Amino acid sequence: MPKERARANGAATPDISAVRLYADALQTEAMHLGNVLSAIEFLENEGTCAEERSSLTSIANRMARTICEGLDSVNFPEGET
């Protein structure tokens, strides 16, 4: 939505630095999730540490939910009013 239209509708436009910080945090979480998934894959290939794999899978699920919720547009940073 163009800034003029957003202002006319009373909607605030988010500060780009806030959006960038928000996106950086989600990217970092996604990177960590990838690392956890790599660890799970390694342990599966080794055929060991079943309990640890289960714990890592729970962690990965929580991380994926965090990323999913973060990408929901209702959770994006709001602009100043």
mmJSON file of the N, C-alpha and C atoms, coordinates in Angstrom:
{"data_MODEL":{"atom_site":{
"group_PDB":["ATOM","ATOM","ATOM","ATOM","ATOM","ATOM","ATOM","ATOM","ATOM","ATOM","ATOM","ATOM","ATOM","ATOM","ATOM","ATOM","ATOM","ATOM","ATOM","ATOM","ATOM","ATOM","ATOM","ATOM","ATOM","ATOM","ATOM","ATOM","ATOM","ATOM","ATOM","ATOM","ATOM","ATOM","ATOM","ATOM","ATOM","ATOM","ATOM","ATOM","ATOM","ATOM","ATOM","ATOM","ATOM","ATOM","ATOM","ATOM","ATOM","ATOM","ATOM","ATOM","ATOM","ATOM","ATOM","ATOM","ATOM","ATOM","ATOM","ATOM","ATOM","ATOM","ATOM","ATOM","ATOM","ATOM","ATOM","ATOM","ATOM","ATOM","ATOM","ATOM","ATOM","ATOM","ATOM","ATOM","ATOM","ATOM","ATOM","ATOM","ATOM","ATOM","ATOM","ATOM","ATOM","ATOM","ATOM","ATOM","ATOM","ATOM","ATOM","ATOM","ATOM","ATOM","ATOM","ATOM","ATOM","ATOM","ATOM","ATOM","ATOM","ATOM","ATOM","ATOM","ATOM","ATOM","ATOM","ATOM","ATOM","ATOM","ATOM","ATOM","ATOM","ATOM","ATOM","ATOM","ATOM","ATOM","ATOM","ATOM","ATOM","ATOM","ATOM","ATOM","ATOM","ATOM","ATOM","ATOM","ATOM","ATOM","ATOM","ATOM","ATOM","ATOM","ATOM","ATOM","ATOM","ATOM","ATOM","ATOM","ATOM","ATOM","ATOM","ATOM","ATOM","ATOM","ATOM","ATOM","ATOM","ATOM","ATOM","ATOM","ATOM","ATOM","ATOM","ATOM","ATOM","ATOM","ATOM","ATOM","ATOM","ATOM","ATOM","ATOM","ATOM","ATOM","ATOM","ATOM","ATOM","ATOM","ATOM","ATOM","ATOM","ATOM","ATOM","ATOM","ATOM","ATOM","ATOM","ATOM","ATOM","ATOM","ATOM","ATOM","ATOM","ATOM","ATOM","ATOM","ATOM","ATOM","ATOM","ATOM","ATOM","ATOM","ATOM","ATOM","ATOM","ATOM","ATOM","ATOM","ATOM","ATOM","ATOM","ATOM","ATOM","ATOM","ATOM","ATOM","ATOM","ATOM","ATOM","ATOM","ATOM","ATOM","ATOM","ATOM","ATOM","ATOM","ATOM","ATOM","ATOM","ATOM","ATOM","ATOM","ATOM","ATOM","ATOM","ATOM","ATOM","ATOM","ATOM","ATOM","ATOM","ATOM","ATOM","ATOM","ATOM","ATOM","ATOM","ATOM","ATOM","ATOM","ATOM"],
"id":[1,2,3,4,5,6,7,8,9,10,11,12,13,14,15,16,17,18,19,20,21,22,23,24,25,26,27,28,29,30,31,32,33,34,35,36,37,38,39,40,41,42,43,44,45,46,47,48,49,50,51,52,53,54,55,56,57,58,59,60,61,62,63,64,65,66,67,68,69,70,71,72,73,74,75,76,77,78,79,80,81,82,83,84,85,86,87,88,89,90,91,92,93,94,95,96,97,98,99,100,101,102,103,104,105,106,107,108,109,110,111,112,113,114,115,116,117,118,119,120,121,122,123,124,125,126,127,128,129,130,131,132,133,134,135,136,137,138,139,140,141,142,143,144,145,146,147,148,149,150,151,152,153,154,155,156,157,158,159,160,161,162,163,164,165,166,167,168,169,170,171,172,173,174,175,176,177,178,179,180,181,182,183,184,185,186,187,188,189,190,191,192,193,194,195,196,197,198,199,200,201,202,203,204,205,206,207,208,209,210,211,212,213,214,215,216,217,218,219,220,221,222,223,224,225,226,227,228,229,230,231,232,233,234,235,236,237,238,239,240,241,242,243],
"type_symbol":["N","C","C","N","C","C","N","C","C","N","C","C","N","C","C","N","C","C","N","C","C","N","C","C","N","C","C","N","C","C","N","C","C","N","C","C","N","C","C","N","C","C","N","C","C","N","C","C","N","C","C","N","C","C","N","C","C","N","C","C","N","C","C","N","C","C","N","C","C","N","C","C","N","C","C","N","C","C","N","C","C","N","C","C","N","C","C","N","C","C","N","C","C","N","C","C","N","C","C","N","C","C","N","C","C","N","C","C","N","C","C","N","C","C","N","C","C","N","C","C","N","C","C","N","C","C","N","C","C","N","C","C","N","C","C","N","C","C","N","C","C","N","C","C","N","C","C","N","C","C","N","C","C","N","C","C","N","C","C","N","C","C","N","C","C","N","C","C","N","C","C","N","C","C","N","C","C","N","C","C","N","C","C","N","C","C","N","C","C","N","C","C","N","C","C","N","C","C","N","C","C","N","C","C","N","C","C","N","C","C","N","C","C","N","C","C","N","C","C","N","C","C","N","C","C","N","C","C","N","C","C","N","C","C","N","C","C","N","C","C","N","C","C"],
"label_atom_id":["N","CA","C","N","CA","C","N","CA","C","N","CA","C","N","CA","C","N","CA","C","N","CA","C","N","CA","C","N","CA","C","N","CA","C","N","CA","C","N","CA","C","N","CA","C","N","CA","C","N","CA","C","N","CA","C","N","CA","C","N","CA","C","N","CA","C","N","CA","C","N","CA","C","N","CA","C","N","CA","C","N","CA","C","N","CA","C","N","CA","C","N","CA","C","N","CA","C","N","CA","C","N","CA","C","N","CA","C","N","CA","C","N","CA","C","N","CA","C","N","CA","C","N","CA","C","N","CA","C","N","CA","C","N","CA","C","N","CA","C","N","CA","C","N","CA","C","N","CA","C","N","CA","C","N","CA","C","N","CA","C","N","CA","C","N","CA","C","N","CA","C","N","CA","C","N","CA","C","N","CA","C","N","CA","C","N","CA","C","N","CA","C","N","CA","C","N","CA","C","N","CA","C","N","CA","C","N","CA","C","N","CA","C","N","CA","C","N","CA","C","N","CA","C","N","CA","C","N","CA","C","N","CA","C","N","CA","C","N","CA","C","N","CA","C","N","CA","C","N","CA","C","N","CA","C","N","CA","C","N","CA","C","N","CA","C","N","CA","C","N","CA","C","N","CA","C","N","CA","C","N","CA","C"],
"label_alt_id":[null,null,null,null,null,null,null,null,null,null,null,null,null,null,null,null,null,null,null,null,null,null,null,null,null,null,null,null,null,null,null,null,null,null,null,null,null,null,null,null,null,null,null,null,null,null,null,null,null,null,null,null,null,null,null,null,null,null,null,null,null,null,null,null,null,null,null,null,null,null,null,null,null,null,null,null,null,null,null,null,null,null,null,null,null,null,null,null,null,null,null,null,null,null,null,null,null,null,null,null,null,null,null,null,null,null,null,null,null,null,null,null,null,null,null,null,null,null,null,null,null,null,null,null,null,null,null,null,null,null,null,null,null,null,null,null,null,null,null,null,null,null,null,null,null,null,null,null,null,null,null,null,null,null,null,null,null,null,null,null,null,null,null,null,null,null,null,null,null,null,null,null,null,null,null,null,null,null,null,null,null,null,null,null,null,null,null,null,null,null,null,null,null,null,null,null,null,null,null,null,null,null,null,null,null,null,null,null,null,null,null,null,null,null,null,null,null,null,null,null,null,null,null,null,null,null,null,null,null,null,null,null,null,null,null,null,null,null,null,null,null,null,null],
"label_comp_id":["MET","MET","MET","PRO","PRO","PRO","LYS","LYS","LYS","GLU","GLU","GLU","ARG","ARG","ARG","ALA","ALA","ALA","ARG","ARG","ARG","ALA","ALA","ALA","ASN","ASN","ASN","GLY","GLY","GLY","ALA","ALA","ALA","ALA","ALA","ALA","THR","THR","THR","PRO","PRO","PRO","ASP","ASP","ASP","ILE","ILE","ILE","SER","SER","SER","ALA","ALA","ALA","VAL","VAL","VAL","ARG","ARG","ARG","LEU","LEU","LEU","TYR","TYR","TYR","ALA","ALA","ALA","ASP","ASP","ASP","ALA","ALA","ALA","LEU","LEU","LEU","GLN","GLN","GLN","THR","THR","THR","GLU","GLU","GLU","ALA","ALA","ALA","MET","MET","MET","HIS","HIS","HIS","LEU","LEU","LEU","GLY","GLY","GLY","ASN","ASN","ASN","VAL","VAL","VAL","LEU","LEU","LEU","SER","SER","SER","ALA","ALA","ALA","ILE","ILE","ILE","GLU","GLU","GLU","PHE","PHE","PHE","LEU","LEU","LEU","GLU","GLU","GLU","ASN","ASN","ASN","GLU","GLU","GLU","GLY","GLY","GLY","THR","THR","THR","CYS","CYS","CYS","ALA","ALA","ALA","GLU","GLU","GLU","GLU","GLU","GLU","ARG","ARG","ARG","SER","SER","SER","SER","SER","SER","LEU","LEU","LEU","THR","THR","THR","SER","SER","SER","ILE","ILE","ILE","ALA","ALA","ALA","ASN","ASN","ASN","ARG","ARG","ARG","MET","MET","MET","ALA","ALA","ALA","ARG","ARG","ARG","THR","THR","THR","ILE","ILE","ILE","CYS","CYS","CYS","GLU","GLU","GLU","GLY","GLY","GLY","LEU","LEU","LEU","ASP","ASP","ASP","SER","SER","SER","VAL","VAL","VAL","ASN","ASN","ASN","PHE","PHE","PHE","PRO","PRO","PRO","GLU","GLU","GLU","GLY","GLY","GLY","GLU","GLU","GLU","THR","THR","THR"],
"label_asym_id":["A","A","A","A","A","A","A","A","A","A","A","A","A","A","A","A","A","A","A","A","A","A","A","A","A","A","A","A","A","A","A","A","A","A","A","A","A","A","A","A","A","A","A","A","A","A","A","A","A","A","A","A","A","A","A","A","A","A","A","A","A","A","A","A","A","A","A","A","A","A","A","A","A","A","A","A","A","A","A","A","A","A","A","A","A","A","A","A","A","A","A","A","A","A","A","A","A","A","A","A","A","A","A","A","A","A","A","A","A","A","A","A","A","A","A","A","A","A","A","A","A","A","A","A","A","A","A","A","A","A","A","A","A","A","A","A","A","A","A","A","A","A","A","A","A","A","A","A","A","A","A","A","A","A","A","A","A","A","A","A","A","A","A","A","A","A","A","A","A","A","A","A","A","A","A","A","A","A","A","A","A","A","A","A","A","A","A","A","A","A","A","A","A","A","A","A","A","A","A","A","A","A","A","A","A","A","A","A","A","A","A","A","A","A","A","A","A","A","A","A","A","A","A","A","A","A","A","A","A","A","A","A","A","A","A","A","A","A","A","A","A","A","A"],
"label_entity_id":["1","1","1","1","1","1","1","1","1","1","1","1","1","1","1","1","1","1","1","1","1","1","1","1","1","1","1","1","1","1","1","1","1","1","1","1","1","1","1","1","1","1","1","1","1","1","1","1","1","1","1","1","1","1","1","1","1","1","1","1","1","1","1","1","1","1","1","1","1","1","1","1","1","1","1","1","1","1","1","1","1","1","1","1","1","1","1","1","1","1","1","1","1","1","1","1","1","1","1","1","1","1","1","1","1","1","1","1","1","1","1","1","1","1","1","1","1","1","1","1","1","1","1","1","1","1","1","1","1","1","1","1","1","1","1","1","1","1","1","1","1","1","1","1","1","1","1","1","1","1","1","1","1","1","1","1","1","1","1","1","1","1","1","1","1","1","1","1","1","1","1","1","1","1","1","1","1","1","1","1","1","1","1","1","1","1","1","1","1","1","1","1","1","1","1","1","1","1","1","1","1","1","1","1","1","1","1","1","1","1","1","1","1","1","1","1","1","1","1","1","1","1","1","1","1","1","1","1","1","1","1","1","1","1","1","1","1","1","1","1","1","1","1"],
"label_seq_id":[1,1,1,2,2,2,3,3,3,4,4,4,5,5,5,6,6,6,7,7,7,8,8,8,9,9,9,10,10,10,11,11,11,12,12,12,13,13,13,14,14,14,15,15,15,16,16,16,17,17,17,18,18,18,19,19,19,20,20,20,21,21,21,22,22,22,23,23,23,24,24,24,25,25,25,26,26,26,27,27,27,28,28,28,29,29,29,30,30,30,31,31,31,32,32,32,33,33,33,34,34,34,35,35,35,36,36,36,37,37,37,38,38,38,39,39,39,40,40,40,41,41,41,42,42,42,43,43,43,44,44,44,45,45,45,46,46,46,47,47,47,48,48,48,49,49,49,50,50,50,51,51,51,52,52,52,53,53,53,54,54,54,55,55,55,56,56,56,57,57,57,58,58,58,59,59,59,60,60,60,61,61,61,62,62,62,63,63,63,64,64,64,65,65,65,66,66,66,67,67,67,68,68,68,69,69,69,70,70,70,71,71,71,72,72,72,73,73,73,74,74,74,75,75,75,76,76,76,77,77,77,78,78,78,79,79,79,80,80,80,81,81,81],
"pdbx_PDB_ins_code":[null,null,null,null,null,null,null,null,null,null,null,null,null,null,null,null,null,null,null,null,null,null,null,null,null,null,null,null,null,null,null,null,null,null,null,null,null,null,null,null,null,null,null,null,null,null,null,null,null,null,null,null,null,null,null,null,null,null,null,null,null,null,null,null,null,null,null,null,null,null,null,null,null,null,null,null,null,null,null,null,null,null,null,null,null,null,null,null,null,null,null,null,null,null,null,null,null,null,null,null,null,null,null,null,null,null,null,null,null,null,null,null,null,null,null,null,null,null,null,null,null,null,null,null,null,null,null,null,null,null,null,null,null,null,null,null,null,null,null,null,null,null,null,null,null,null,null,null,null,null,null,null,null,null,null,null,null,null,null,null,null,null,null,null,null,null,null,null,null,null,null,null,null,null,null,null,null,null,null,null,null,null,null,null,null,null,null,null,null,null,null,null,null,null,null,null,null,null,null,null,null,null,null,null,null,null,null,null,null,null,null,null,null,null,null,null,null,null,null,null,null,null,null,null,null,null,null,null,null,null,null,null,null,null,null,null,null,null,null,null,null,null,null],
"Cartn_x":[0.849,0.0,0.901,0.686,1.501,1.395,2.481,2.496,1.342,1.048,-0.03,-1.349,-1.603,-2.855,-2.893,-1.759,-1.708,-2.008,-1.424,-1.67,-3.112,-3.679,-5.067,-6.015,-5.651,-6.484,-6.203,-5.263,-4.916,-3.966,-3.489,-2.566,-1.152,-0.409,0.97,1.883,2.928,3.909,5.059,5.498,6.571,7.9,8.696,10.045,10.856,11.553,12.282,13.324,13.933,14.936,14.288,13.057,12.35,12.025,11.62,11.313,12.58,13.672,14.936,15.4,15.318,15.697,14.806,13.525,12.57,12.912,13.176,13.532,14.85,15.811,17.1,16.915,16.053,15.804,15.177,14.235,13.619,14.627,15.493,16.518,17.475,17.845,18.729,18.066,16.788,16.049,16.0,15.787,15.756,17.119,18.185,19.534,19.771,19.356,19.506,18.669,17.481,16.637,17.332,17.956,18.701,19.814,20.487,21.549,21.005,19.866,19.245,18.835,18.256,17.846,19.058,20.165,21.391,21.88,21.784,22.191,21.297,19.999,19.068,19.414,19.65,20.0,21.288,22.283,23.545,23.312,22.561,22.308,21.494,20.562,19.793,20.702,21.598,22.519,23.46,23.813,24.683,23.907,22.584,21.752,21.91,22.243,22.461,21.661,21.679,21.139,19.653,18.841,17.41,16.752,17.112,16.504,16.905,18.149,18.624,17.958,17.761,17.063,15.651,15.002,13.638,13.611,14.573,14.647,14.909,15.823,16.122,14.921,14.145,12.951,11.941,11.777,10.879,11.356,12.652,13.228,12.976,13.196,12.991,11.533,10.612,9.187,8.865,9.403,9.177,9.763,10.954,11.598,10.779,10.287,9.48,8.195,7.571,6.369,6.693,7.831,8.246,8.41,9.057,9.26,7.92,7.068,5.752,4.933,4.904,4.167,4.788,6.107,6.785,6.497,6.259,5.973,4.504,3.672,2.265,2.198,1.527,1.531,0.993,0.153,-0.343,0.754,1.877,2.97,4.099,3.949,4.975,5.045,6.197,6.326,5.373,4.82,3.918,4.685,4.198,4.819,4.41,5.023,4.682,3.396,2.565,1.287,1.366],
"Cartn_y":[-1.168,0.0,1.238,2.167,3.377,4.122,4.833,5.555,6.545,7.253,8.239,7.572,6.436,5.727,5.194,4.685,4.161,5.27,6.432,7.549,8.009,8.02,8.44,7.495,6.241,5.255,5.197,5.984,5.981,4.862,4.102,2.999,3.551,3.062,3.502,2.639,3.242,2.466,2.121,0.87,0.47,1.106,1.372,1.872,0.754,1.05,0.01,-0.657,0.078,-0.54,-1.563,-1.3,-2.262,-3.526,-3.344,-4.492,-5.302,-4.599,-5.281,-6.08,-5.485,-6.201,-7.417,-7.249,-8.343,-9.481,-9.144,-10.152,-10.828,-10.057,-10.634,-11.661,-11.351,-12.286,-13.578,-13.46,-14.657,-15.453,-14.762,-15.452,-16.204,-15.594,-16.256,-17.497,-17.39,-18.547,-19.663,-19.299,-20.294,-20.961,-20.189,-20.742,-21.755,-21.393,-22.317,-23.581,-23.415,-24.572,-25.503,-24.935,-25.752,-26.534,-25.904,-26.594,-27.738,-27.518,-28.579,-29.734,-29.423,-30.477,-31.25,-30.567,-31.253,-32.211,-31.79,-32.661,-33.889,-33.694,-34.834,-35.799,-35.261,-36.101,-36.877,-36.215,-36.884,-38.032,-37.783,-38.832,-39.984,-39.663,-40.729,-41.591,-40.95,-41.697,-42.577,-42.125,-42.904,-44.016,-43.859,-44.88,-44.889,-43.746,-43.674,-42.532,-42.496,-41.366,-41.118,-42.142,-42.005,-40.957,-40.946,-39.972,-38.554,-38.361,-37.043,-36.589,-37.526,-37.185,-36.728,-37.408,-37.035,-35.632,-35.338,-33.999,-32.938,-33.228,-32.274,-32.067,-33.123,-32.999,-32.072,-32.185,-31.285,-29.839,-29.645,-28.303,-27.754,-28.589,-28.159,-27.771,-28.531,-28.198,-26.85,-26.581,-25.289,-24.153,-24.372,-23.338,-23.067,-24.12,-23.955,-23.181,-23.465,-22.717,-21.243,-20.98,-19.602,-18.852,-19.489,-18.863,-18.653,-19.66,-19.573,-18.433,-18.346,-17.269,-15.916,-15.875,-14.625,-14.138,-15.064,-14.701,-14.356,-14.58,-14.196,-12.672,-12.116,-10.663,-9.904,-10.509,-9.805,-9.583,-10.283,-10.151,-9.253,-8.692,-7.796,-6.534,-5.897,-4.644,-3.585,-2.804,-1.73,-0.42,0.484,1.8,2.69,3.826,4.791,5.5,5.743,6.403,7.877],
"Cartn_z":[0.0,0.0,0.0,-0.902,-0.915,0.415,0.754,2.027,2.135,1.026,1.071,1.411,0.798,1.045,2.468,2.938,4.299,5.299,5.077,5.985,5.899,4.701,4.533,5.256,5.313,5.997,7.493,7.952,9.357,9.736,8.763,9.048,9.129,10.086,10.244,9.394,8.855,8.104,9.043,9.027,9.936,9.564,10.571,10.381,9.739,8.656,7.921,8.798,9.721,10.591,11.526,11.97,12.816,12.023,10.781,9.922,9.651,9.391,9.116,10.341,11.52,12.751,12.97,12.708,12.862,11.897,10.637,9.638,9.991,10.499,10.9,12.013,12.973,14.076,13.557,12.62,12.044,11.222,10.5,9.711,10.63,11.742,12.7,13.27,13.598,14.119,13.07,11.808,10.727,10.556,10.699,10.599,11.725,12.94,14.069,13.866,13.314,13.02,12.035,11.014,10.061,10.73,11.689,12.418,13.256,13.9,14.702,13.799,12.642,11.708,11.189,10.968,10.542,11.62,12.868,13.978,14.06,13.882,13.888,12.767,11.588,10.432,10.689,11.25,11.565,12.535,13.597,14.596,14.0,13.113,12.442,11.581,10.849,9.984,10.799,11.995,12.877,13.581,13.637,14.298,15.812,16.378,17.818,18.435,19.747,20.525,20.261,20.378,20.102,20.996,22.28,23.192,22.818,22.45,22.048,20.757,19.826,18.578,18.881,19.805,20.191,20.794,21.654,22.255,21.191,20.278,19.208,18.292,18.067,17.24,17.908,19.215,19.947,19.849,19.985,19.858,18.453,17.437,16.053,15.808,16.37,16.216,16.846,18.026,18.686,17.855,17.323,16.504,15.239,14.607,13.392,13.7,14.845,15.233,15.465,16.097,16.338,15.017,14.051,12.74,12.044,12.086,11.442,12.043,13.37,14.024,13.698,13.628,13.307,11.905,10.989,9.604,9.373,10.373,10.266,10.257,9.288,9.112,10.32,11.134,12.319,13.348,13.227,14.174,13.672,12.472,11.938,12.789,12.822,13.578,13.013,13.909,13.492,13.436,12.636,12.538,13.69,13.747,14.8,14.423,15.406,15.144,15.434],
"occupancy":[1.0,1.0,1.0,1.0,1.0,1.0,1.0,1.0,1.0,1.0,1.0,1.0,1.0,1.0,1.0,1.0,1.0,1.0,1.0,1.0,1.0,1.0,1.0,1.0,1.0,1.0,1.0,1.0,1.0,1.0,1.0,1.0,1.0,1.0,1.0,1.0,1.0,1.0,1.0,1.0,1.0,1.0,1.0,1.0,1.0,1.0,1.0,1.0,1.0,1.0,1.0,1.0,1.0,1.0,1.0,1.0,1.0,1.0,1.0,1.0,1.0,1.0,1.0,1.0,1.0,1.0,1.0,1.0,1.0,1.0,1.0,1.0,1.0,1.0,1.0,1.0,1.0,1.0,1.0,1.0,1.0,1.0,1.0,1.0,1.0,1.0,1.0,1.0,1.0,1.0,1.0,1.0,1.0,1.0,1.0,1.0,1.0,1.0,1.0,1.0,1.0,1.0,1.0,1.0,1.0,1.0,1.0,1.0,1.0,1.0,1.0,1.0,1.0,1.0,1.0,1.0,1.0,1.0,1.0,1.0,1.0,1.0,1.0,1.0,1.0,1.0,1.0,1.0,1.0,1.0,1.0,1.0,1.0,1.0,1.0,1.0,1.0,1.0,1.0,1.0,1.0,1.0,1.0,1.0,1.0,1.0,1.0,1.0,1.0,1.0,1.0,1.0,1.0,1.0,1.0,1.0,1.0,1.0,1.0,1.0,1.0,1.0,1.0,1.0,1.0,1.0,1.0,1.0,1.0,1.0,1.0,1.0,1.0,1.0,1.0,1.0,1.0,1.0,1.0,1.0,1.0,1.0,1.0,1.0,1.0,1.0,1.0,1.0,1.0,1.0,1.0,1.0,1.0,1.0,1.0,1.0,1.0,1.0,1.0,1.0,1.0,1.0,1.0,1.0,1.0,1.0,1.0,1.0,1.0,1.0,1.0,1.0,1.0,1.0,1.0,1.0,1.0,1.0,1.0,1.0,1.0,1.0,1.0,1.0,1.0,1.0,1.0,1.0,1.0,1.0,1.0,1.0,1.0,1.0,1.0,1.0,1.0,1.0,1.0,1.0,1.0,1.0,1.0],
"B_iso_or_equiv":[0.0,0.0,0.0,0.0,0.0,0.0,0.0,0.0,0.0,0.0,0.0,0.0,0.0,0.0,0.0,0.0,0.0,0.0,0.0,0.0,0.0,0.0,0.0,0.0,0.0,0.0,0.0,0.0,0.0,0.0,0.0,0.0,0.0,0.0,0.0,0.0,0.0,0.0,0.0,0.0,0.0,0.0,0.0,0.0,0.0,0.0,0.0,0.0,0.0,0.0,0.0,0.0,0.0,0.0,0.0,0.0,0.0,0.0,0.0,0.0,0.0,0.0,0.0,0.0,0.0,0.0,0.0,0.0,0.0,0.0,0.0,0.0,0.0,0.0,0.0,0.0,0.0,0.0,0.0,0.0,0.0,0.0,0.0,0.0,0.0,0.0,0.0,0.0,0.0,0.0,0.0,0.0,0.0,0.0,0.0,0.0,0.0,0.0,0.0,0.0,0.0,0.0,0.0,0.0,0.0,0.0,0.0,0.0,0.0,0.0,0.0,0.0,0.0,0.0,0.0,0.0,0.0,0.0,0.0,0.0,0.0,0.0,0.0,0.0,0.0,0.0,0.0,0.0,0.0,0.0,0.0,0.0,0.0,0.0,0.0,0.0,0.0,0.0,0.0,0.0,0.0,0.0,0.0,0.0,0.0,0.0,0.0,0.0,0.0,0.0,0.0,0.0,0.0,0.0,0.0,0.0,0.0,0.0,0.0,0.0,0.0,0.0,0.0,0.0,0.0,0.0,0.0,0.0,0.0,0.0,0.0,0.0,0.0,0.0,0.0,0.0,0.0,0.0,0.0,0.0,0.0,0.0,0.0,0.0,0.0,0.0,0.0,0.0,0.0,0.0,0.0,0.0,0.0,0.0,0.0,0.0,0.0,0.0,0.0,0.0,0.0,0.0,0.0,0.0,0.0,0.0,0.0,0.0,0.0,0.0,0.0,0.0,0.0,0.0,0.0,0.0,0.0,0.0,0.0,0.0,0.0,0.0,0.0,0.0,0.0,0.0,0.0,0.0,0.0,0.0,0.0,0.0,0.0,0.0,0.0,0.0,0.0,0.0,0.0,0.0,0.0,0.0,0.0],
"pdbx_formal_charge":[null,null,null,null,null,null,null,null,null,null,null,null,null,null,null,null,null,null,null,null,null,null,null,null,null,null,null,null,null,null,null,null,null,null,null,null,null,null,null,null,null,null,null,null,null,null,null,null,null,null,null,null,null,null,null,null,null,null,null,null,null,null,null,null,null,null,null,null,null,null,null,null,null,null,null,null,null,null,null,null,null,null,null,null,null,null,null,null,null,null,null,null,null,null,null,null,null,null,null,null,null,null,null,null,null,null,null,null,null,null,null,null,null,null,null,null,null,null,null,null,null,null,null,null,null,null,null,null,null,null,null,null,null,null,null,null,null,null,null,null,null,null,null,null,null,null,null,null,null,null,null,null,null,null,null,null,null,null,null,null,null,null,null,null,null,null,null,null,null,null,null,null,null,null,null,null,null,null,null,null,null,null,null,null,null,null,null,null,null,null,null,null,null,null,null,null,null,null,null,null,null,null,null,null,null,null,null,null,null,null,null,null,null,null,null,null,null,null,null,null,null,null,null,null,null,null,null,null,null,null,null,null,null,null,null,null,null,null,null,null,null,null,null],
"auth_seq_id":[1,1,1,2,2,2,3,3,3,4,4,4,5,5,5,6,6,6,7,7,7,8,8,8,9,9,9,10,10,10,11,11,11,12,12,12,13,13,13,14,14,14,15,15,15,16,16,16,17,17,17,18,18,18,19,19,19,20,20,20,21,21,21,22,22,22,23,23,23,24,24,24,25,25,25,26,26,26,27,27,27,28,28,28,29,29,29,30,30,30,31,31,31,32,32,32,33,33,33,34,34,34,35,35,35,36,36,36,37,37,37,38,38,38,39,39,39,40,40,40,41,41,41,42,42,42,43,43,43,44,44,44,45,45,45,46,46,46,47,47,47,48,48,48,49,49,49,50,50,50,51,51,51,52,52,52,53,53,53,54,54,54,55,55,55,56,56,56,57,57,57,58,58,58,59,59,59,60,60,60,61,61,61,62,62,62,63,63,63,64,64,64,65,65,65,66,66,66,67,67,67,68,68,68,69,69,69,70,70,70,71,71,71,72,72,72,73,73,73,74,74,74,75,75,75,76,76,76,77,77,77,78,78,78,79,79,79,80,80,80,81,81,81],
"auth_comp_id":["MET","MET","MET","PRO","PRO","PRO","LYS","LYS","LYS","GLU","GLU","GLU","ARG","ARG","ARG","ALA","ALA","ALA","ARG","ARG","ARG","ALA","ALA","ALA","ASN","ASN","ASN","GLY","GLY","GLY","ALA","ALA","ALA","ALA","ALA","ALA","THR","THR","THR","PRO","PRO","PRO","ASP","ASP","ASP","ILE","ILE","ILE","SER","SER","SER","ALA","ALA","ALA","VAL","VAL","VAL","ARG","ARG","ARG","LEU","LEU","LEU","TYR","TYR","TYR","ALA","ALA","ALA","ASP","ASP","ASP","ALA","ALA","ALA","LEU","LEU","LEU","GLN","GLN","GLN","THR","THR","THR","GLU","GLU","GLU","ALA","ALA","ALA","MET","MET","MET","HIS","HIS","HIS","LEU","LEU","LEU","GLY","GLY","GLY","ASN","ASN","ASN","VAL","VAL","VAL","LEU","LEU","LEU","SER","SER","SER","ALA","ALA","ALA","ILE","ILE","ILE","GLU","GLU","GLU","PHE","PHE","PHE","LEU","LEU","LEU","GLU","GLU","GLU","ASN","ASN","ASN","GLU","GLU","GLU","GLY","GLY","GLY","THR","THR","THR","CYS","CYS","CYS","ALA","ALA","ALA","GLU","GLU","GLU","GLU","GLU","GLU","ARG","ARG","ARG","SER","SER","SER","SER","SER","SER","LEU","LEU","LEU","THR","THR","THR","SER","SER","SER","ILE","ILE","ILE","ALA","ALA","ALA","ASN","ASN","ASN","ARG","ARG","ARG","MET","MET","MET","ALA","ALA","ALA","ARG","ARG","ARG","THR","THR","THR","ILE","ILE","ILE","CYS","CYS","CYS","GLU","GLU","GLU","GLY","GLY","GLY","LEU","LEU","LEU","ASP","ASP","ASP","SER","SER","SER","VAL","VAL","VAL","ASN","ASN","ASN","PHE","PHE","PHE","PRO","PRO","PRO","GLU","GLU","GLU","GLY","GLY","GLY","GLU","GLU","GLU","THR","THR","THR"],
"auth_asym_id":["A","A","A","A","A","A","A","A","A","A","A","A","A","A","A","A","A","A","A","A","A","A","A","A","A","A","A","A","A","A","A","A","A","A","A","A","A","A","A","A","A","A","A","A","A","A","A","A","A","A","A","A","A","A","A","A","A","A","A","A","A","A","A","A","A","A","A","A","A","A","A","A","A","A","A","A","A","A","A","A","A","A","A","A","A","A","A","A","A","A","A","A","A","A","A","A","A","A","A","A","A","A","A","A","A","A","A","A","A","A","A","A","A","A","A","A","A","A","A","A","A","A","A","A","A","A","A","A","A","A","A","A","A","A","A","A","A","A","A","A","A","A","A","A","A","A","A","A","A","A","A","A","A","A","A","A","A","A","A","A","A","A","A","A","A","A","A","A","A","A","A","A","A","A","A","A","A","A","A","A","A","A","A","A","A","A","A","A","A","A","A","A","A","A","A","A","A","A","A","A","A","A","A","A","A","A","A","A","A","A","A","A","A","A","A","A","A","A","A","A","A","A","A","A","A","A","A","A","A","A","A","A","A","A","A","A","A","A","A","A","A","A","A"],
"auth_atom_id":["N","CA","C","N","CA","C","N","CA","C","N","CA","C","N","CA","C","N","CA","C","N","CA","C","N","CA","C","N","CA","C","N","CA","C","N","CA","C","N","CA","C","N","CA","C","N","CA","C","N","CA","C","N","CA","C","N","CA","C","N","CA","C","N","CA","C","N","CA","C","N","CA","C","N","CA","C","N","CA","C","N","CA","C","N","CA","C","N","CA","C","N","CA","C","N","CA","C","N","CA","C","N","CA","C","N","CA","C","N","CA","C","N","CA","C","N","CA","C","N","CA","C","N","CA","C","N","CA","C","N","CA","C","N","CA","C","N","CA","C","N","CA","C","N","CA","C","N","CA","C","N","CA","C","N","CA","C","N","CA","C","N","CA","C","N","CA","C","N","CA","C","N","CA","C","N","CA","C","N","CA","C","N","CA","C","N","CA","C","N","CA","C","N","CA","C","N","CA","C","N","CA","C","N","CA","C","N","CA","C","N","CA","C","N","CA","C","N","CA","C","N","CA","C","N","CA","C","N","CA","C","N","CA","C","N","CA","C","N","CA","C","N","CA","C","N","CA","C","N","CA","C","N","CA","C","N","CA","C","N","CA","C","N","CA","C","N","CA","C","N","CA","C","N","CA","C","N","CA","C","N","CA","C"],
"pdbx_PDB_model_num":[1,1,1,1,1,1,1,1,1,1,1,1,1,1,1,1,1,1,1,1,1,1,1,1,1,1,1,1,1,1,1,1,1,1,1,1,1,1,1,1,1,1,1,1,1,1,1,1,1,1,1,1,1,1,1,1,1,1,1,1,1,1,1,1,1,1,1,1,1,1,1,1,1,1,1,1,1,1,1,1,1,1,1,1,1,1,1,1,1,1,1,1,1,1,1,1,1,1,1,1,1,1,1,1,1,1,1,1,1,1,1,1,1,1,1,1,1,1,1,1,1,1,1,1,1,1,1,1,1,1,1,1,1,1,1,1,1,1,1,1,1,1,1,1,1,1,1,1,1,1,1,1,1,1,1,1,1,1,1,1,1,1,1,1,1,1,1,1,1,1,1,1,1,1,1,1,1,1,1,1,1,1,1,1,1,1,1,1,1,1,1,1,1,1,1,1,1,1,1,1,1,1,1,1,1,1,1,1,1,1,1,1,1,1,1,1,1,1,1,1,1,1,1,1,1,1,1,1,1,1,1,1,1,1,1,1,1,1,1,1,1,1,1]
}}}
